């Protein structure tokens, strides 16, 4: 009955339809995805002929370390940032449902009683319905849909970032373990040097100053051990934070267990970049701004509301239609339109920059991998030669052909080369992880 009342009231406003057709068409624009200004050299001078990219791999295919796989699984369940992003999606879904319900009439029931010698009870049912002639509700709904899609893309971006961060932190921990082994071996070697120098001093070949210099260098190595232990504990704590754990020891493998993909492929730039979650998020943020501009334009046009009531007790009904045309608000409405237009332009600039930065991230990751692999062979040869140099100078010192300073210099150079070799290995691994994320890996 109440819906029939509203329908009858709507007949009284038929005269508004030609007005709506003439003035409201400018607020019904539909957002079109911007043209991706992506050329074949978006990633720089690299091979982009392969149809598939490394980013198409599932993260379980890229990482084969069972300890790392377990850590990532835990992070995907427990990480606070990812949980918050998922809740934002739920909130966006609720807002979209609310925007859709705005199309339906609003119905309420309010009972009242009047005592006039006897009690008289009234049981009216009231309803109101906003006619969306000028697209205000439509644009609000589409804006909420864009916000939902943006929040979903943001969640995927957080997930991709989380997987990459857990993996990078894990391999940083393994690199620190490898450095710890090097420092431990160096500590034992330098402790032997102290003993040898002490015996040679007792034999009259070195003085107390020589022994003091050797012992001071040995103390420096011991401090390095203390420092590396601190870094290991802090890196474990970083992983625990990502996993939602209290501080604890992280079970892990070794740095040499890493196996890089047999072939790294970037794929077709347009396809790769258009599937990146941050690019999708920027696009939907632009769509949301577009519909906000449409809605600001719709605010200039009349607001039409139909309302009706039906008294269940007395079987009385009435229906009216109201028209609200903003007149004295034009200054505010114009200012609001300028604001949302500026915000839309900002969103478009941000979208274009996101696309540019995405291509640069891919190129930077490729450069890191290429550089690390080019230096790997040199580090291997350098460490081998320095091992030989250390052994030679140590033997020469024992036979009086060289000084303790040459031994210390050779050992320090070997230590630096070994640490550099580990750092270079970590750079290669981190480059692969960064490339995987830059290609949209881990977002699905």
Secondary structure, DSSP 4 states (H G I P E B T S, - for coil): -HHHHHHHHHHTTTTHHHHHHHHSGGG-----PPP----TTTT-SS----SS-GGGS-HHHH---HHHHHHHHHHHHH-HHHHHHHHHHHHHHHHHHHHHHTTSPEEEEEEEEEESSSEEEEEEEEEEEEE-TTSHHHHHHHHHHHHHHHHHHHHHHHHHHHHHHHHHHHHHHHHHHHHHHHHHHHHHHHHHHHHHHHHHHHTTSS-HHHHHHHHHHHHHHHHHHHHHHHHHHHHHHHHHHHHT--S-PPP---GGG----S------HHHHHHT-HHHHHHHHHHHHHHHHHHHHHHTTS-EEEEEEEEETTTTEEEEEEEEE---TTHHHHHHHHHHHHHHHHHHHHHHHHHHHHHHHHHHHHHHHHHHHHHHHHHHHHHHHHHHHHHHHHHHHHHTTSS-HHHHHHHHHHHHHHHHHHHHHHHHHHHHHHHHHHHTTTT--
